[in-house]
Amino acid sequence: MAMAMAMAASSTFLGRNPCQLRNPSCGQCFQNSVSTIRINALFWGQKKSPEPATMDFSLGSFTLKEPDSRGDRSDLERVKTVSVTVVPSILEVSPSEWNACCFDATGREQFNPFITHGFLSSLEESGCAVKETGWIPQHVVARDECDTILGVVPLYLKSHSYGEYVFDHSWANAYYNYGARYYPKLQCCVPFTPVTGQRILVRNTLYKDQIFDILVSAMKDLTTKFQVSSLHITFPSASEWGKLKEEGFLQRIAMQYHWRNRNYKSFDEFLMDMKQGKRKNIRQERKKISAQNLTMKRLRGDEIKPRHWDTFYKFYRNTTDNKWGSAYLTREFFHNMASKMGDHVLLIVAKEGDELVAGALNLIGGNTLYGRLWGCLPEAYYPSLHFEACYYQAIEAAIELKLDTVEAGAQGEHKIQRGYLPVTTYSSHYIQDEEFRKVIADFLAREAAQVNLVMKLLNDSDPLKEDKSG
């Protein structure tokens, strides 16, 4: 496995010699005949926000083709035209209408809490995804003649690449080296959240496919109007990823590690599917928790009190200060998000006596438990506690809640021996400049070959018994 990861790390910067790219001037990179809005920004280094010239404006009206259908149709299915606008905050969209798009786009079983109004608005209201941090909300909204919202897209104008988990820093450097401007760029995503899910949220009407195409076209138009280098849609669903290729987006893949529930009735039943050596290792790790006089508890919804969030924020800051050097999320975010998300929030805590010493934040979706953040007391060391809080407790919770999957966050080859197997994640990239587009496309093709090779090698070390790995 180490060899596999070393092979992936050997990927070159963009895969071509400098002589294969022209050296355009900044004024020539992204000019075209479409009416433009000039945005000024630094293109690397400092997290300084670009300034959009207009914060709330129209991207035009579109006529819908009458679908070939019979029978009665609801009011939503009798629309003829759709207007598309950009709004500077999700707070300008009613929660009920945004969430209606969210629920229709995913369905009940695939419900994703991160794309809800509650989660995204918490990021804005708490000062996390805002202009001052280099995330300018530019959400796209499609409305019919009656002002009913038929589709929405979470979109941000960005002056950096932090908090995305799909890494394009080398692309920015390449632009810089050739006198071109990579930042600002447009980013369609859930900020600070490497979780796969729908990104283009459309109501379930007879016109849904047309609305999808209109929203994608509107984002591409906005890329031109703003004169930005690119538009990136990160962690979309596999179906969206496929459709976006047809719209001229470059395709990129990566991988994460997820646990799959095979109708287990208990954690011990899951362990019996593991190979003997892996099963023994997990049992030994779990025994260390009680040996350290630690107790674990899973808190959900109203069971999580403000004091828990204040303590968990300290844990979170300990992790960010030691690992990343800066914190994306504020204390207010956790309180705000919890008040809006209710029983979709699961906080796993570890206590030594009466003192909270560590915690792991999870969100509950339709059929998935999403592990997001972990932290513990500063300078504290509890062997195997991270594995217990983030992986084993999450598996127990998923079995108890009858959920199909646990997504334990980005990275982590060590998750494999604990039952979390490699899965593919996706991103789509619309690059304005044709010459940079060709070079990046070449890089992505070679990167994909390496990712697929690494996944094959990792799957060869499957910790599950052979007759249970299908």
C-alpha positions in Angstrom: 0.0 0.0 0.0 2.8 2.4 0.8 4.3 1.7 -2.7 0.9 2.5 -4.2 0.7 5.8 -2.5 4.3 6.6 -3.5 3.4 6.0 -7.1 0.5 8.4 -6.8 2.7 11.0 -5.3 5.1 10.9 -8.3 2.6 12.7 -10.5 4.2 15.7 -12.2 3.0 19.2 -11.8 0.9 19.6 -14.9 2.6 17.1 -17.1 4.1 19.3 -19.9 7.2 21.3 -20.4 6.9 25.1 -20.2 7.5 25.4 -23.9 4.2 23.7 -24.6 2.3 26.6 -23.2 2.1 30.0 -24.6 2.8 32.9 -22.3 -0.3 35.1 -22.5 -0.6 38.5 -21.0 -3.3 38.9 -18.3 -5.3 41.1 -20.6 -5.5 38.4 -23.3 -6.3 35.3 -21.2 -10.0 35.3 -20.9 -11.3 38.0 -23.3 -14.3 37.2 -25.4 -17.3 38.8 -27.0 -19.7 38.4 -24.1 -20.4 41.4 -21.9 -18.0 41.2 -18.9 -17.7 42.4 -15.3 -14.1 43.0 -14.2 -13.1 41.5 -10.9 -9.7 42.4 -9.3 -7.9 39.9 -7.0 -4.5 38.7 -6.1 -3.9 35.4 -7.7 -1.9 33.6 -5.1 -0.7 33.8 -1.5 -2.9 36.2 0.4 -6.5 35.3 1.2 -7.9 38.5 -0.2 -11.4 38.6 -1.5 -12.3 39.6 -5.1 -14.9 42.3 -5.5 -17.8 41.5 -7.7 -19.1 44.6 -9.4 -22.8 43.6 -9.0 -24.0 41.6 -6.0 -27.5 40.8 -7.1 -28.3 40.5 -10.8 -30.1 38.6 -13.6 -28.5 36.0 -15.8 -31.4 36.1 -18.2 -34.7 34.3 -18.9 -35.1 31.0 -20.7 -38.0 29.5 -22.5 -38.8 25.9 -21.6 -39.8 23.3 -24.2 -43.2 21.7 -23.6 -42.4 18.1 -22.3 -44.1 15.2 -24.1 -46.6 14.1 -21.4 -50.2 13.3 -20.9 -52.6 13.6 -18.0 -53.1 16.3 -15.3 -50.1 18.4 -14.4 -49.5 20.5 -11.3 -48.9 24.2 -11.3 -45.1 23.5 -11.1 -45.3 21.5 -14.3 -47.1 24.3 -16.3 -44.2 26.8 -16.3 -43.2 28.2 -19.7 -40.2 30.5 -18.8 -37.6 30.5 -16.1 -35.5 33.5 -14.9 -32.1 32.9 -13.4 -30.6 35.3 -10.9 -27.5 35.4 -8.6 -28.1 36.2 -4.9 -25.3 37.4 -2.6 -26.5 35.3 0.4 -28.5 32.1 0.9 -30.5 34.2 3.4 -32.3 35.8 0.5 -33.8 32.4 -0.3 -36.5 31.0 1.9 -35.4 27.8 3.8 -38.6 26.0 2.6 -38.0 26.7 -1.1 -34.2 25.9 -0.9 -34.9 22.7 1.0 -37.7 21.7 -1.4 -35.0 21.8 -4.2 -32.6 19.9 -1.9 -35.1 17.1 -1.1 -36.3 16.7 -4.6 -32.8 16.5 -6.0 -31.7 13.8 -3.6 -34.8 11.9 -2.6 -35.5 10.7 1.0 -33.0 7.8 1.0 -30.1 9.9 -0.4 -30.9 13.0 1.7 -27.7 15.0 2.3 -27.7 17.4 5.3 -24.8 19.5 4.0 -26.7 21.0 1.1 -29.7 22.1 3.2 -30.4 25.7 3.9 -29.7 25.2 7.6 -26.2 24.0 7.1 -25.2 26.5 4.4 -26.8 29.4 6.1 -24.9 28.6 9.3 -21.6 28.9 7.4 -22.6 32.4 6.3 -24.2 33.7 9.5 -21.2 32.6 11.6 -18.7 34.3 9.4 -17.1 31.1 7.9 -18.1 31.3 4.2 -18.2 35.0 3.7 -16.3 37.8 1.8 -13.9 38.3 4.7 -12.6 34.7 4.4 -12.4 34.7 0.6 -15.8 33.0 0.1 -18.2 35.4 -1.6 -21.7 33.7 -1.9 -23.0 34.0 -5.5 -25.8 31.4 -5.3 -27.7 30.8 -8.5 -31.5 30.6 -8.4 -34.1 29.7 -11.1 -37.7 30.9 -10.7 -40.8 30.5 -12.8 -43.3 33.2 -13.8 -45.0 32.9 -10.4 -41.7 33.4 -8.6 -41.6 29.8 -7.5 -38.1 28.5 -7.1 -37.4 25.5 -9.4 -33.7 25.1 -8.9 -30.7 26.4 -6.8 -27.0 26.1 -6.9 -24.6 26.8 -3.9 -21.9 28.9 -5.6 -19.0 31.0 -4.3 -16.5 33.4 -5.8 -13.1 32.6 -4.3 -9.7 34.2 -4.1 -7.9 31.1 -2.9 -8.1 27.3 -2.9 -8.4 26.6 0.8 -11.2 24.5 2.3 -12.0 22.6 -0.9 -10.2 19.2 -0.6 -9.7 19.0 -4.3 -6.3 20.4 -4.8 -5.6 22.8 -7.7 -2.7 24.8 -6.2 -0.4 23.6 -9.0 -2.8 24.9 -11.6 -2.8 28.3 -9.9 1.0 28.3 -9.9 1.1 27.4 -13.6 -1.2 30.3 -14.4 1.0 32.7 -12.4 4.2 31.5 -14.1 2.7 32.3 -17.5 1.4 35.8 -16.5 -2.2 34.6 -16.3 -4.7 35.0 -13.5 -6.1 31.9 -11.9 -7.9 33.7 -9.0 -10.6 34.6 -8.5 -12.5 31.5 -9.6 -16.0 30.2 -9.1 -16.5 27.2 -6.8 -19.7 25.1 -6.6 -19.5 23.1 -3.4 -20.2 22.9 0.3 -17.5 24.9 1.9 -15.0 23.0 4.1 -16.8 19.7 3.4 -15.4 16.9 1.3 -18.7 15.0 1.1 -20.2 13.7 -2.2 -23.7 14.9 -3.0 -26.0 16.7 -5.4 -24.7 20.2 -6.3 -27.3 21.3 -8.8 -30.6 21.2 -6.8 -33.7 21.0 -9.0 -37.4 20.5 -8.2 -38.9 17.2 -9.4 -41.0 18.5 -12.3 -41.4 17.5 -15.9 -38.9 20.3 -16.7 -36.2 19.1 -14.3 -33.7 18.1 -17.0 -34.1 21.5 -18.7 -33.7 23.3 -15.5 -30.5 21.4 -14.8 -29.1 22.4 -18.2 -30.1 26.0 -17.7 -28.4 26.2 -14.3 -25.2 24.7 -15.7 -25.3 27.1 -18.6 -25.9 30.0 -16.2 -22.8 29.1 -14.2 -20.7 29.0 -17.4 -22.1 32.4 -18.4 -21.2 33.8 -15.0 -17.7 32.5 -15.4 -17.4 34.6 -18.6 -19.2 37.6 -17.2 -16.9 37.7 -14.2 -13.8 37.2 -16.3 -12.6 34.5 -14.0 -10.3 31.6 -15.0 -12.5 28.7 -14.2 -15.5 27.1 -12.6 -15.2 24.1 -10.3 -17.9 21.7 -9.1 -16.4 19.6 -6.4 -17.8 16.3 -4.9 -20.8 16.2 -7.2 -22.9 13.0 -7.5 -21.7 10.4 -10.1 -24.7 11.2 -12.3 -24.0 14.9 -12.3 -20.3 14.3 -13.0 -21.3 12.3 -16.1 -23.7 15.0 -17.3 -21.2 17.8 -16.8 -18.7 16.1 -19.1 -21.3 16.7 -21.9 -21.3 20.4 -20.9 -17.6 20.8 -21.5 -16.3 20.2 -18.0 -13.0 18.3 -17.4 -13.4 15.2 -15.2 -11.3 14.5 -12.2 -11.4 11.6 -9.7 -10.0 11.0 -6.3 -10.8 8.5 -3.5 -12.0 8.3 0.1 -12.6 5.4 2.4 -16.2 4.4 3.3 -17.7 1.6 5.5 -20.6 -0.4 4.1 -23.3 -1.9 6.2 -24.1 -5.5 5.0 -27.2 -5.8 7.1 -25.2 -6.2 10.3 -27.2 -6.6 13.5 -24.2 -5.8 15.8 -20.6 -4.6 15.8 -19.5 -8.2 16.6 -21.3 -9.5 13.5 -19.4 -6.9 11.4 -16.2 -8.2 13.0 -16.9 -11.7 12.0 -16.7 -10.5 8.4 -13.2 -9.3 9.0 -10.1 -11.4 8.4 -8.8 -12.8 11.7 -5.7 -10.6 12.0 -7.8 -7.4 11.4 -10.5 -8.6 13.8 -8.0 -9.2 16.5 -6.4 -5.8 16.1 -9.8 -4.0 16.3 -10.7 -5.8 19.5 -7.4 -4.9 21.1 -7.8 -1.3 20.2 -11.3 -1.2 21.7 -10.1 -2.8 24.9 -7.6 0.1 25.4 -10.5 2.5 25.9 -11.9 1.0 29.1 -8.3 0.3 30.2 -7.7 4.1 30.2 -10.9 4.6 32.3 -12.6 6.3 29.3 -16.3 6.1 28.6 -17.9 6.8 25.2 -21.3 8.3 24.7 -23.3 9.2 21.6 -25.3 12.4 21.9 -28.0 13.4 19.4 -30.1 16.6 18.8 -31.3 18.1 22.0 -29.0 15.9 24.1 -26.1 18.1 22.9 -26.0 21.2 25.1 -24.3 24.5 24.5 -21.5 23.5 27.0 -20.8 20.5 24.7 -20.3 22.7 21.7 -18.1 25.1 23.7 -15.9 22.2 24.7 -15.9 20.6 21.3 -14.8 23.9 19.8 -11.7 23.7 22.0 -11.1 20.2 20.7 -11.5 21.4 17.1 -9.1 24.3 17.6 -6.6 21.9 19.2 -6.7 19.8 16.0 -6.5 22.8 13.6 -3.8 24.5 15.5 -1.6 21.4 15.5 -2.4 20.1 12.0 -3.4 22.9 9.7 -2.5 26.1 11.5 -5.8 27.8 10.9 -9.4 27.1 11.7 -12.1 27.5 9.0 -15.0 27.2 11.5 -16.0 29.6 14.3 -17.5 28.8 17.7 -20.8 30.4 16.5 -21.0 27.9 13.6 -21.4 24.9 15.9 -24.1 26.5 18.0 -25.9 27.8 14.9 -25.7 24.7 12.9 -26.8 22.5 15.8 -29.9 24.7 16.4 -30.9 24.3 12.8 -30.0 20.7 12.1 -31.6 19.1 15.2 -31.5 15.3 15.2 -29.3 15.2 12.1 -26.4 16.0 14.4 -24.6 13.2 16.3 -21.8 14.1 18.7 -19.6 11.3 20.0 -17.8 12.2 23.2 -15.2 10.6 25.4 -15.1 11.2 29.1 -12.5 10.5 31.7 -14.5 10.6 34.9 -16.7 13.7 34.6 -14.5 15.5 32.2 -15.0 15.6 28.4 -11.6 14.8 26.8 -12.4 14.2 23.1 -15.2 14.3 20.6 -16.2 13.5 17.0 -18.8 15.4 15.0 -21.1 13.5 12.7 -24.2 14.4 10.6 -26.9 11.9 9.8 -28.3 11.7 6.2 -30.9 9.6 4.6 -28.8 6.4 4.4 -25.3 7.7 5.5 -23.5 8.7 8.6 -21.0 11.5 7.8 -18.0 11.8 10.0 -16.6 15.3 9.9 -14.5 16.6 12.7 -12.4 15.3 15.6 -10.5 16.8 18.5 -9.3 16.2 22.0 -7.8 18.1 24.9 -4.5 19.9 24.2 -1.5 17.8 25.1 -3.7 14.8 25.8 -2.8 11.4 24.5 -5.1 8.4 24.7 -4.0 5.5 22.5 -6.6 4.3 20.0 -9.2 6.9 21.1 -9.2 8.5 17.7 -10.1 5.1 16.1 -12.8 4.5 18.7 -14.5 7.9 18.4 -14.2 8.3 14.7 -14.5 4.8 13.3 -15.8 2.2 15.6 -18.5 4.3 17.4 -19.6 5.5 13.9 -20.0 1.9 12.8 -22.0 1.1 15.9 -24.2 4.1 15.3 -24.8 3.2 11.7 -25.8 -0.3 12.6 -28.1 1.0 15.3 -29.7 3.5 12.9 -29.8 1.0 10.0 -27.8 3.3 7.8 -26.0 1.9 4.7 -22.8 3.8 4.8 -20.3 5.6 7.1 -18.2 8.3 5.3 -15.3 9.0 7.6 -13.9 12.1 5.9 -11.0 12.7 3.5 -7.7 10.8 3.3 -6.5 8.0 5.7 -5.1 4.8 4.3 -5.1 3.5 7.9 -8.9 3.2 7.6 -8.7 0.2 5.4 -7.7 -2.2 8.2 -10.6 -0.9 10.2 -13.2 -1.9 7.6 -13.3 1.3 5.5 -12.7 0.6 1.8 -11.7 2.8 -1.1 -14.4 4.5 -3.2 -14.2 7.0 -6.0 -15.0 10.7 -5.6 -15.6 13.2 -8.4 -15.0 16.8 -9.4 -15.7 18.7 -12.6 -13.7 21.6 -13.9 -14.6 24.2 -16.6 -11.4 25.9 -17.8 -11.9 29.1 -19.9 -8.5 29.3 -21.6 -8.2 26.6 -24.3 -4.4 26.1 -24.0 -4.5 25.7 -20.2 -7.5 23.4 -20.6 -5.6 21.0 -22.9 -2.7 20.9 -20.4 -4.9 20.3 -17.4 -6.9 17.7 -19.3 -3.7 15.8 -20.0 -2.7 16.0 -16.4 -6.1 14.7 -15.2 -6.0 11.7 -17.6 -2.6 10.6 -16.2 -3.7 11.4 -12.6 -6.9 9.3 -13.1 -4.8 6.3 -14.3 -2.7 6.6 -11.1 -5.8 6.9 -8.9 -7.3 3.8 -10.5 -4.0 1.8 -10.0 -3.8 2.8 -6.4 -7.4 1.8 -5.8 -6.8 -1.6 -7.3 -3.7 -2.1 -5.2 -5.6 -1.0 -2.0 -8.5 -3.3 -2.9 -6.1 -6.2 -3.1 -5.5 -5.7 0.6 -9.2 -5.9 1.5 -9.6 -6.6 5.2 -12.9 -8.5 4.7 -13.0 -12.2 4.1 -13.0 -13.1 0.5 -16.6 -14.3 0.4 -17.8 -11.0 2.0 -16.0 -8.4 -0.2 -18.5 -8.3 -3.0 
